[in-house]
């Protein structure tokens, strides 16, 4: 069984890296951004929602200054963090929303503080300094929520097995099948599904398994982020490494296992902005200041579900949110 799983996992990872390389080449050959402000986003729903939120708010600032026809360019679906970073530092985009823990580890390649000492304020200070010194990029104020990695299981499994934390899952995996949480032949949480980045990044799978002593059955199934919850719902896997604000979690009755050992660093959603772009277009700073602290975790999850689950237009969803907030 394990040998059968490893082949597809390796092929999936190879295909993922091949796609990233192709996108890097495409961005490198893409025409420079126009004189208009250009906002980027990664290739999953929440990123597109947040990119649209930044773009709409900047356009609203221009409108209030008498330029109602000003249009921000959108360059969304730029794949992972590395692609967005390359687009930002090369001047292909003026800004995008990143997550502080991802910036610290995956982009800036900084060592993780010890487990349990991963302070949000310290991470924010570190990334702000390095982005400014190394890339002439400003880290804007947080939008108001954190989107951490989340280990997600089916709701009926969580209830049946009595698990609420990642430590509970680890104990269950090491338990005798005749224990109170396991009947003979009763399946547990044994098969894992992850995205391409999570398998490799320093704050990802290897450290998580080591911290908690997790032992899954065979290699994880590696797939695009958009397929993880589909695989979980279809019982192809028993747990997935998703994001805490993903819409399907609530919509499909899934449950997040609490990170009771505080393995994951903070992942505050923060705008990254080129200094020269803010100097040229002060409207960007005005928009970012207005958005600071305005987006709660429940609110972004609701927007994610509206786009993913209800198939609504992302522009309409963001406009509705901004009206509700009085923006």
C-alpha positions as CSV (number, residue, x, y, z in Angstrom):
1,X,0.0,0.0,0.0
2,X,2.8,2.4,0.9
3,X,4.7,1.8,-2.3
4,X,1.6,2.5,-4.3
5,X,1.1,5.9,-2.6
6,X,4.7,7.1,-2.9
7,X,4.9,7.0,-6.7
8,X,1.9,9.3,-7.3
9,X,3.1,11.6,-4.5
10,X,6.5,12.0,-6.1
11,X,5.0,12.6,-9.5
12,X,2.6,15.2,-8.1
13,X,5.5,17.0,-6.4
14,X,7.5,17.0,-9.6
15,X,4.5,18.3,-11.5
16,X,4.1,21.0,-8.9
17,X,7.7,22.2,-9.1
18,X,7.5,22.1,-12.9
19,X,4.5,24.4,-12.8
20,X,6.3,26.8,-10.5
21,X,9.3,26.9,-12.8
22,X,7.1,27.6,-15.8
23,X,5.4,30.4,-13.9
24,X,8.7,31.9,-12.9
25,X,9.7,32.0,-16.6
26,X,6.4,33.5,-17.6
27,X,6.7,36.3,-15.0
28,X,10.3,37.0,-16.0
29,X,9.2,37.4,-19.6
30,X,6.0,39.3,-18.8
31,X,5.7,42.9,-19.8
32,X,6.5,45.5,-17.1
33,X,3.6,46.8,-15.1
34,X,1.9,49.8,-16.5
35,X,1.8,53.2,-14.9
36,X,-1.3,52.1,-13.1
37,X,-1.1,50.4,-9.6
38,X,-1.0,46.6,-9.9
39,X,-2.0,44.3,-7.1
40,X,-1.1,40.7,-7.1
41,X,-2.4,37.5,-5.4
42,X,-1.6,33.9,-5.0
43,X,-3.7,31.2,-6.7
44,X,-6.3,30.4,-4.0
45,X,-9.6,31.9,-3.1
46,X,-8.6,33.9,0.0
47,X,-5.7,35.5,-1.8
48,X,-7.9,36.6,-4.6
49,X,-10.5,37.9,-2.1
50,X,-7.8,39.9,-0.3
51,X,-6.2,41.1,-3.6
52,X,-9.6,42.3,-4.7
53,X,-10.2,44.0,-1.4
54,X,-6.9,46.0,-1.7
55,X,-7.7,46.9,-5.3
56,X,-11.2,48.1,-4.6
57,X,-10.1,50.2,-1.6
58,X,-7.4,51.9,-3.6
59,X,-9.9,52.6,-6.4
60,X,-12.3,54.1,-3.7
61,X,-9.6,56.4,-2.5
62,X,-9.0,57.7,-6.1
63,X,-12.7,58.2,-6.5
64,X,-12.9,60.3,-3.4
65,X,-10.1,62.4,-4.8
66,X,-12.1,63.1,-8.0
67,X,-10.7,60.2,-10.2
68,X,-13.8,57.9,-10.2
69,X,-12.6,56.2,-13.4
70,X,-9.2,55.0,-12.0
71,X,-8.8,51.3,-12.3
72,X,-6.2,49.2,-10.4
73,X,-4.8,46.4,-12.4
74,X,-5.2,42.9,-11.0
75,X,-2.5,40.2,-11.4
76,X,-4.1,37.3,-9.5
77,X,-3.4,33.5,-9.5
78,X,0.3,34.0,-9.3
79,X,0.8,30.5,-7.8
80,X,2.7,30.3,-4.5
81,X,4.7,32.7,-2.2
82,X,7.9,32.5,-4.3
83,X,6.1,33.7,-7.5
84,X,4.5,36.6,-5.7
85,X,7.8,37.6,-4.1
86,X,9.6,37.6,-7.4
87,X,6.8,39.6,-9.0
88,X,7.0,42.2,-6.1
89,X,10.8,42.7,-6.1
90,X,11.0,42.8,-9.9
91,X,8.4,45.5,-10.1
92,X,5.7,43.5,-11.9
93,X,3.3,44.2,-9.1
94,X,3.1,47.0,-6.5
95,X,1.9,44.9,-3.6
96,X,0.0,41.8,-2.4
97,X,-1.1,40.3,0.9
98,X,1.2,37.8,2.6
99,X,1.1,36.0,5.9
100,X,3.7,36.8,8.5
101,X,4.8,33.3,9.3
102,X,5.1,32.5,5.6
103,X,7.1,35.6,5.1
104,X,9.5,34.7,7.9
105,X,10.2,31.1,6.9
106,X,9.4,30.5,3.3
107,X,10.4,33.9,1.8
108,X,13.0,35.5,4.2
109,X,14.4,32.1,5.2
110,X,14.7,33.0,8.9
111,X,15.0,30.3,11.5
112,X,11.9,29.5,13.5
113,X,11.9,30.4,17.2
114,X,11.6,27.5,19.6
115,X,8.1,25.9,19.7
116,X,6.0,27.8,22.2
117,X,8.0,31.0,21.8
118,X,6.7,32.1,18.4
119,X,5.5,35.6,19.3
120,X,3.4,37.5,16.8
121,X,4.9,40.9,17.6
122,X,8.5,39.6,17.4
123,X,7.8,38.0,14.0
124,X,6.2,41.2,12.7
125,X,9.2,43.3,13.8
126,X,11.6,40.9,12.2
127,X,9.9,40.7,8.8
128,X,9.3,44.5,8.6
129,X,13.0,45.1,9.2
130,X,14.3,42.6,6.7
131,X,11.8,43.5,3.9
132,X,12.7,47.2,4.3
133,X,16.5,46.6,4.3
134,X,16.7,43.8,1.8
135,X,14.0,44.6,-0.7
136,X,12.8,48.2,-0.1
137,X,9.3,46.8,0.7
138,X,7.1,48.0,3.5
139,X,5.0,45.7,5.6
140,X,1.6,47.3,6.1
141,X,-0.6,47.1,9.3
142,X,-2.4,43.8,9.7
143,X,-5.8,43.4,8.1
144,X,-7.1,42.0,11.4
145,X,-7.0,38.3,11.2
146,X,-4.6,35.3,11.2
147,X,-4.8,32.5,8.7
148,X,-2.8,29.7,10.2
149,X,-2.2,26.2,8.9
150,X,-5.0,24.0,10.2
151,X,-5.0,20.2,10.6
152,X,-8.6,19.4,9.6
153,X,-10.6,16.2,9.9
154,X,-14.2,15.2,9.2
155,X,-16.6,16.3,11.9
156,X,-18.1,12.8,12.3
157,X,-14.7,11.3,12.8
158,X,-13.8,13.9,15.4
159,X,-16.9,13.1,17.4
160,X,-16.6,9.4,17.0
161,X,-12.9,9.3,18.0
162,X,-13.1,11.9,20.6
163,X,-10.3,14.1,19.2
164,X,-10.0,17.8,19.6
165,X,-6.3,18.5,19.4
166,X,-3.3,17.4,17.3
167,X,-2.0,15.7,20.4
168,X,-5.2,13.7,20.6
169,X,-4.6,12.5,17.0
170,X,-1.1,11.5,17.9
171,X,-2.3,9.5,20.9
172,X,-4.9,7.9,18.8
173,X,-2.4,6.8,16.2
174,X,-0.3,5.2,18.9
175,X,-3.2,3.6,20.8
176,X,-4.1,0.0,20.9
177,X,-7.1,-0.8,18.6
178,X,-9.0,-2.0,21.7
179,X,-8.7,1.3,23.5
180,X,-11.8,3.3,24.4
181,X,-11.5,5.5,21.3
182,X,-10.9,2.6,18.9
183,X,-12.9,-0.5,18.2
184,X,-11.4,-3.5,16.4
185,X,-11.4,-2.6,12.7
186,X,-12.6,1.0,13.4
187,X,-10.6,3.3,11.1
188,X,-8.7,6.1,12.8
189,X,-6.9,9.2,11.4
190,X,-4.2,7.5,9.3
191,X,-4.1,9.0,5.9
192,X,-2.8,12.6,5.3
193,X,-3.4,15.0,2.5
194,X,-1.2,18.2,2.0
195,X,-0.4,20.9,-0.5
196,X,2.9,21.1,-2.3
197,X,4.4,23.9,-0.1
198,X,3.4,22.3,3.2
199,X,5.4,19.1,2.5
200,X,8.6,21.1,2.0
201,X,8.6,24.3,4.0
202,X,10.4,24.6,7.4
203,X,7.2,25.3,9.3
204,X,5.4,22.4,7.6
205,X,5.1,18.6,7.7
206,X,8.4,17.4,9.0
207,X,8.5,19.7,12.0
208,X,4.8,19.0,12.7
209,X,5.4,15.2,12.7
210,X,8.4,15.6,14.9
211,X,6.8,17.9,17.4
212,X,3.7,15.8,17.9
213,X,5.0,12.3,17.1
214,X,2.5,11.9,14.4
215,X,2.7,8.6,12.4
216,X,0.5,8.4,9.3
217,X,0.0,5.4,7.1
218,X,2.4,5.8,4.2
219,X,3.5,9.0,2.5
220,X,1.1,11.9,2.4
221,X,-1.1,12.5,-0.7
222,X,0.2,15.7,-2.2
223,X,-2.2,17.7,-4.3
224,X,-3.3,21.2,-5.2
225,X,-4.9,23.1,-2.3
226,X,-8.2,23.3,-4.0
227,X,-8.5,19.5,-4.0
228,X,-7.7,18.8,-0.3
229,X,-11.2,19.2,1.0
230,X,-12.7,17.2,-1.9
231,X,-10.4,14.4,-1.0
232,X,-11.3,14.6,2.7
233,X,-15.0,14.7,2.0
234,X,-14.6,11.6,-0.3
235,X,-12.7,9.8,2.4
236,X,-9.6,9.4,0.3
237,X,-7.7,10.9,3.3
238,X,-8.5,11.3,7.0
239,X,-6.8,14.6,7.7
240,X,-5.6,17.5,5.6
241,X,-3.3,20.5,6.1
242,X,-5.5,23.4,5.2
243,X,-5.9,27.0,6.3
244,X,-7.9,28.1,9.3
245,X,-10.1,30.5,7.3
246,X,-11.0,28.1,4.4
247,X,-14.7,28.3,3.5
248,X,-15.2,24.5,3.1
249,X,-14.3,23.9,6.8
250,X,-17.5,25.5,8.0
251,X,-19.6,24.6,4.9
252,X,-18.8,20.8,5.0
253,X,-18.8,20.4,8.8
254,X,-15.1,19.7,9.1
255,X,-13.3,20.3,12.4
256,X,-9.8,21.9,13.1
257,X,-7.6,20.1,15.5
258,X,-6.2,22.6,18.0
259,X,-2.4,23.2,17.8
260,X,-2.1,22.6,21.5
261,X,1.8,22.7,21.4
262,X,1.8,25.9,19.5
263,X,3.9,24.5,16.7
264,X,2.8,26.9,14.0
265,X,4.2,30.5,14.0
266,X,1.7,33.4,13.7
267,X,0.3,34.0,10.2
268,X,-1.1,37.5,10.3
269,X,-2.4,38.8,7.0
270,X,-0.3,41.8,6.1
271,X,0.0,43.9,2.9
272,X,3.5,44.0,1.3
273,X,4.1,47.2,-0.7
274,X,7.0,48.5,-2.7
275,X,8.3,51.7,-1.2
276,X,8.7,53.4,-4.6
277,X,5.0,52.6,-5.4
278,X,3.7,54.1,-2.1
279,X,5.9,57.2,-2.7
280,X,4.5,57.6,-6.2
281,X,0.9,56.7,-5.3
282,X,0.1,57.9,-1.7
283,X,-3.4,56.6,-2.3
284,X,-2.1,53.1,-1.6
285,X,-1.1,54.1,2.0
286,X,-4.4,55.7,2.6
287,X,-6.2,52.6,1.5
288,X,-4.0,50.3,3.6
289,X,-4.5,52.5,6.7
290,X,-8.3,52.3,6.2
291,X,-8.3,48.5,5.9
292,X,-6.1,48.0,9.0
293,X,-7.9,45.7,11.5
294,X,-11.1,45.7,9.5
295,X,-11.2,42.0,8.5
296,X,-12.0,39.3,11.1
297,X,-11.3,35.6,10.6
298,X,-15.0,34.8,10.5
299,X,-15.6,37.5,7.9
300,X,-12.9,36.3,5.6
301,X,-14.1,32.7,6.0
302,X,-17.6,33.9,5.0
303,X,-16.2,35.6,1.9
304,X,-14.1,32.5,1.0
305,X,-17.2,30.4,1.3
306,X,-19.3,32.8,-0.8
307,X,-16.8,32.5,-3.6
308,X,-15.9,28.8,-3.3
309,X,-19.2,27.3,-2.0
310,X,-21.8,29.6,-3.5
311,X,-19.8,30.4,-6.7
312,X,-20.4,34.2,-6.4
313,X,-18.3,36.7,-8.2
314,X,-15.4,37.8,-6.0
315,X,-15.9,41.5,-6.9
316,X,-19.5,41.4,-5.7
317,X,-18.5,39.6,-2.5
318,X,-15.9,42.2,-1.7
319,X,-18.1,45.1,-2.5
320,X,-20.8,43.7,-0.2
321,X,-18.2,43.3,2.6
322,X,-17.0,46.9,2.1
323,X,-20.5,48.3,2.3
324,X,-21.2,46.4,5.5
325,X,-18.0,47.9,7.0
326,X,-18.8,51.4,5.8
327,X,-15.7,51.5,3.6
